[in-house]
Amino acid sequence: MLHLTSAVASRVLRMLLLAGFWFAGSTACAAEGSITGALQFVAVIQANAIGHQAGNLEVQVAGGFTVPTGMSCDPNYITTLKSVDADKRMFGLLSMALLAQKPVTLYITDNPAVTAFPGRCSLIAVTLQR
């Protein structure tokens, strides 16, 4: 009986260690950064199609952007979950910047917990430049 209890305890300990490494690895790989540039377009996805979810926000920076150090994402598009901009404030600010042809600073993250499209960063804040 002692041998069985020891084997179960060993297996539980191993599973906890693996879960801890997975959790630490998944949070360690998320990074945040900022980019500044002019916008090529701003869009709201209206239907679940081609990997997108209805309501997600998508932005393209004119000419692409340099991915900030330590981040891993597509250098052309930023796709943001509907829930991140539920009140549409970022969409409004981005639309104003596009129409006025003003540059913006986009604060982005590659955190998989908030990524709206595989391989793309997500927008977490916007600053309109003069």
Secondary structure by P-SEA (a helix, b strand, c coil): caaaaaaaaaaaaaaaaaaaaaaaaaaaacccbbbbbbbcbbbbbccccccccccbbbbbccccccccccccccccbbbbcccccccaaaaaaaaaaaaabbbbbbbbbccccccccccbbbbccccccc
